[in-house]
């Protein structure tokens, strides 16, 4: 059960740090907090997501405004404690159960088909797919991550958030930012995308999304199902299978979408399941027995600790800022 509680603080000194809303979420089954929420961060420089020894700090651009949320284990209180600050605090707290995978049902997944999956599920029983409910915040960084190395994309995302993001409400760690509003995203001039390291092709895809963001969010929200939501996203120029998958995995906890076209994923899945590399078609063929749960299978593979053997030269980092 989850109840949203107002701040109990009084006095000017307490107002700056006491949460605007808080709750203790007591799930029916154990939750792997780190494993479930780890995919939300976009690399080590992401100013919207910070982990420390106590738990997670996360910022959100909610429908009600900026919010910072703090999520930590609270054994003494019998669950997971969440506190939030900012105009969107109430919305953020209300989202906690879905964020922690309340509606993510793994009961139909037959992990016994493969020993690695069976062992990973046994060792990670609290793994869930997180649902943020914020499509645009998942879509924009996914576009920035297209066809470049992760390090390049993470740096670009961090620069844009540091330059245009709002300082995080409440006592968040120094340097945290809230994603810009739609109007602020639209107002970023072309040369600033270039300076952030986002090449013209990706910048055009971002602009195409921003131009129709309101109607796109409405179309995704009111889609008949997740397949229709995926189709709606792919009507935007520059948004393909990989980008739609990376978005809906986070915003809607899509249990089946696989990031086809990822530079390393097919290698990881192939070596984990059959001991050799495969291409995207081979990966999809291997995952077919788990149709409906393919993203859960991918998450189990990563949670297992298995990593494929890297071969060949490293990809050269490109600097799109000055040429």
Secondary structure, DSSP 8 states (H G I E B T S, - for coil): ----EE----SHHHHTTS-SEEEEE--SS---HHHHHGGGS-STT-TTEEEETTEEEEEEEETTEEEEEEEEEEGGGTEEEEEEESTTHHHHHHTHHHHTTTT---TT--GGGSHHHHHHHHH-TT--------HHHHHHHHHHTTTS-HHHHHHHHHHHHHHHSEE-SSS--TT-EE---HHHHHT--HHHHHHTT--HHHHHHHHHHHHTHHHHHHHHHT-SSHHHHHHHHTTSTT--HHHHHHHHHHHS--SS---TT-TTHHHHHHHHHHSS---HHHHHHHHGGGTT-HHHHHHHHHHTT------S--------S--
